[in-house]
Amino acid sequence: MKNGKRPTRNQKLAIQSAGWNPNNWLVVKNLPGELHLIHRQTGTKKVISA
């Protein structure tokens, strides 16, 4: 499993608009139209579609 990276400002806004706290999520993949996230503590994976 790759290590997640801290989200950028625009990514934080996308995470926040999805209703999640951006401080709890790391970015695993940044694809065009999709943002793959992993939770810092639980390891839960989520995908945000743009």
N, C-alpha and C positions, 0 to 999 in steps of 0.2 A: 504494500500500500504506500502510495506517495504521501509525503507530508504536505499538509495544506499550508497555504500562504495567507497572510493577513489581507483582508479586502481593502481595495482602494476606496476613495471617496465615492465614486459613482457606483461601485459595487455595494457599498454600505447603504446607499440610498435605495438600491434595488432590493436589498434584503429587508430594509425597514418598510418599504412599500408592500412587501409580501406579508408583513405583520410579525416579523421575527426580530429579535434583538441582534444587531450586527456584531456586538461584542462577543457573542457566543458561537459564531460561525467562522470557519476557515474555508477559503476557496481552493478546491481541488483541480477543477477544470474551468476555463473561461472560453467557451465555444461561442461562435456567432449565434445569438438567439437563445443561448442556454448558459446557466451558471450552476455548476455542480458544487455543492457545499457539504461540509461535514461538521458536526457539532463538536465543540472543543472537549466537552466532558463525557458525553454519552457515546459518541461515535456514530450517531444517527446521520444517514445520508439523505439529502434533499436536492431537488433540481428546480430551479426557477426558470421558466420559459418567458422569453421577452416577446 
